[in-house]
Amino acid sequence: MTERTGPGGTAGTSKDDKGGAEPTGGEQSSAERSGPDHEEHAANGGTAPEQGEGELAGLGDQAVEGGTRPAPAGRTREGMFGVRGSGDTSGFSGLRLPAYVPAPAERPFGGWFDDVVDDLVAALDERGTRGAIQQVTIDRDELTLYIAADEILNVCRTMRDDASLRFELCSAVSAVDYGVDVPQRMHVVYHLLSMTYRKRIRLEVALDWDGGEANPHVPSVVEVYPTADWHERETWDMFGIVFDGHPALTRILMPDDWDGHPQRKDYPLGGIPVEYKGAEIPPPDERRAYS
Amino acid sequence: MTTPETDLYAPERETTEGTVYTVTGGDWDSIVDSEHDDRIVINMGPQHPSTHGVLRLVLELEGETVTQARSVIGYLHTGIEKNCEYRTWTQGVTFVTRADYLAPLFNEAAYVKGVEKLLGIEAPERAQVIRVMLMEINRIGSHLVCLATGGMELGALTGMTAGFREREEVLHLLEYLTGLRMNHAFFRPGGLAQDLPEDWREKIDEFIKVFDERLGDYDKLLTGQPIWKQRLEGVGYLPIDGCLALGATGPILRSAGLAWDQRVVEPYWGYETYDFEVPTETGADCYSRYLVRVAEIHESLKIIKQAADRLEPGPVMVEDRKVAWPAQLSIGSDGMGNTLEHVRKIMGQSMESLIHHFKLVTEGFHVPAGQVYTCVESPRGELGVHLVSDGGTRPVRVHMREPSFVNLQTMPAMSEGGMVADVIAAVASIDPVMGGVDR
């Protein structure tokens, strides 16, 4: 442990800054995010600040070569209502808000976050895994580690087995689709829980996927966390992310022969004709009106 | 094959896996004869009274022993998570409440806890106490359904009638307090939809009196009953390491001896100030899970009493007018709607109030960008909600970590190698609610 602060260290944690008289305001929020790093971040126009090589928040060998890669988490917003091409005369159509990008946290992280990150870095070094951590983000008192896709299995195994970490329970595996035009739009999210130390942590993998025909791939963590079996099947079903090494990656909620992955942002809500017993049932908006 | 005559409605058919028979009742001997071995793959459900909802089980049997068991889900998938992305943050409550329909208030609780964390606000004291009280009432109802349907599936029909009778008391009370029996949509980001009715205290006292009288009946009816014990003891065994590997939480984990309860380990809404125990057992079997649930009903009753005693008058919604719902509800001659004073104000007096009302109701409030994972202890375990906001008035992603979904994965581990009748007991002890499993 190098830079240890007592509990309640504030750098990077935004909890203490929030909860004022009007915490939400009426404004769009990315520019209002509390905490110094957020403001600096917004001033940079939503791109991740440059980091020195290998000097990512003291991660040593674990930092990805060449500093951080931006981990986008949102689309740019224009105007007040998101209306386009309507001859908006409100005067607000010129508003431009950059996409929200989670800001990298700076040392000291505060609380137990420094300990966990240091322990993880040490444990990964010990096991010969390098370049696993892309970014550390602390937001609303929650620790998020952005992990390189091909190292997620090693990181999960280390998280479970290392005596100083002991994240025994994988609460959930899921994905987030940040939208069609967002680079690295597909993120796989792992929520781990250490019952020994009573800590929760989020691992996030931003997948290099351009939205093309080929599905994005990520290694499966079922061999480390058997509970991830159904979670990964659901994520495949809903987002079309292929978990390499999963024992039986089949659809789980949708019918086996369903086309498409419903929770992708380019998949519509409703309007899908459904085939049932050989007959095709049109989507609700195309059915006969009975009035 | 010696079917006497072909059944018109359920004919057999040939597949690549062999002959598929549809059994509509009758004798096994008419179907299974000497030319087959004892290995039978049977499909059970999704429309079967003993599978605890629209759950389909595919069981491979050697005689009466289950060699492999798999569950097939998705029959109740309604796209709750996808739908939430097309509604405001407040409207999301009415979607998530429909996931686990036996514990609707817990879905709402996990969701609003997440939204409040994203917003950086906290509900007022009175709202938190009411939330705790309502959740514990709901927990009793949910556990009673588990006992009732579990009893029914095992043939203990008196358990069913007793359980549903008591659950009716729970639903009556919830209807009186929140306006609806199920799918209340009563918790809102920032507080509650409205305050409790004026005579809530009498109703709660009546409820507690009834339960103090009747809860002992379950011990008389089931706990010591030899048949009940024989059906459950040593059945559906899942020790603590199996629970952790498969992600099982809630009564399953506590029946294996680990006192893990979100209300205690990560307290929220003042749970740390209530005096209650986390019941555990060490049997790790169906009977232990039954005992844990009955004990939890008693503990919930304790919490309800404490919450009712400490409930002070005060606001039930945050002061922030940018988040708080603009209107208060009241019951008029034509049903429930906005209060007359509010309508009078926005229609007759204040244009700004009308604009504010319109904006907040149609567009909703902006939630600062970021993501959170929050969880509450539902009757079935850790109910988590992962929320992602991009700063807009609608969520980018709402994911529910449903304990039913996760716990159902333990079914093969509990039932493979056992008797086919014990599969029913194991599934009943997991207590999956398919609305939550499929969402």
Chai-1 contact restraints between the chains, C-beta under 6 A:
chainA,res_idxA,chainB,res_idxB,connection_type,confidence,min_distance_angstrom,max_distance_angstrom,comment,restraint_id
A,K18,B,G120,contact,1.0,0.0,6.0,A-B,restraint_1
A,G19,B,G120,contact,1.0,0.0,6.0,A-B,restraint_2
A,P23,B,G120,contact,1.0,0.0,6.0,A-B,restraint_3
A,P23,B,I121,contact,1.0,0.0,6.0,A-B,restraint_4
A,T24,B,L119,contact,1.0,0.0,6.0,A-B,restraint_5
A,T24,B,K322,contact,1.0,0.0,6.0,A-B,restraint_6
A,T24,B,V323,contact,1.0,0.0,6.0,A-B,restraint_7
A,T24,B,F365,contact,1.0,0.0,6.0,A-B,restraint_8
A,G26,B,K322,contact,1.0,0.0,6.0,A-B,restraint_9
A,Q28,B,H366,contact,1.0,0.0,6.0,A-B,restraint_10
A,Q28,B,G391,contact,1.0,0.0,6.0,A-B,restraint_11
A,S29,B,H366,contact,1.0,0.0,6.0,A-B,restraint_12
A,S29,B,P368,contact,1.0,0.0,6.0,A-B,restraint_13
A,S29,B,A369,contact,1.0,0.0,6.0,A-B,restraint_14
A,S29,B,G391,contact,1.0,0.0,6.0,A-B,restraint_15
A,S30,B,A369,contact,1.0,0.0,6.0,A-B,restraint_16
A,S30,B,G391,contact,1.0,0.0,6.0,A-B,restraint_17
A,G74,B,A369,contact,1.0,0.0,6.0,A-B,restraint_18
A,G74,B,D390,contact,1.0,0.0,6.0,A-B,restraint_19
A,Y100,B,A369,contact,1.0,0.0,6.0,A-B,restraint_20
A,Y100,B,D390,contact,1.0,0.0,6.0,A-B,restraint_21
A,Y100,B,G391,contact,1.0,0.0,6.0,A-B,restraint_22
A,D139,B,G370,contact,1.0,0.0,6.0,A-B,restraint_23
A,R140,B,K117,contact,1.0,0.0,6.0,A-B,restraint_24
A,R140,B,V372,contact,1.0,0.0,6.0,A-B,restraint_25
A,E168,B,L244,contact,1.0,0.0,6.0,A-B,restraint_26
A,L169,B,L244,contact,1.0,0.0,6.0,A-B,restraint_27
A,S171,B,G384,contact,1.0,0.0,6.0,A-B,restraint_28
A,S171,B,R401,contact,1.0,0.0,6.0,A-B,restraint_29
A,A172,B,G384,contact,1.0,0.0,6.0,A-B,restraint_30
A,A172,B,R401,contact,1.0,0.0,6.0,A-B,restraint_31
A,S174,B,H399,contact,1.0,0.0,6.0,A-B,restraint_32
A,V176,B,V388,contact,1.0,0.0,6.0,A-B,restraint_33
A,V176,B,R397,contact,1.0,0.0,6.0,A-B,restraint_34
A,H191,B,Y373,contact,1.0,0.0,6.0,A-B,restraint_35
A,R198,B,V265,contact,1.0,0.0,6.0,A-B,restraint_36
A,P226,B,A245,contact,1.0,0.0,6.0,A-B,restraint_37
A,P226,B,L246,contact,1.0,0.0,6.0,A-B,restraint_38
A,T227,B,L246,contact,1.0,0.0,6.0,A-B,restraint_39
A,T227,B,G247,contact,1.0,0.0,6.0,A-B,restraint_40
A,W230,B,Q409,contact,1.0,0.0,6.0,A-B,restraint_41
A,L253,B,G74,contact,1.0,0.0,6.0,A-B,restraint_42
A,L253,B,H77,contact,1.0,0.0,6.0,A-B,restraint_43
A,L253,B,D438,contact,1.0,0.0,6.0,A-B,restraint_44
A,P262,B,K82,contact,1.0,0.0,6.0,A-B,restraint_45
A,Q263,B,K82,contact,1.0,0.0,6.0,A-B,restraint_46
A,L269,B,Y86,contact,1.0,0.0,6.0,A-B,restraint_47
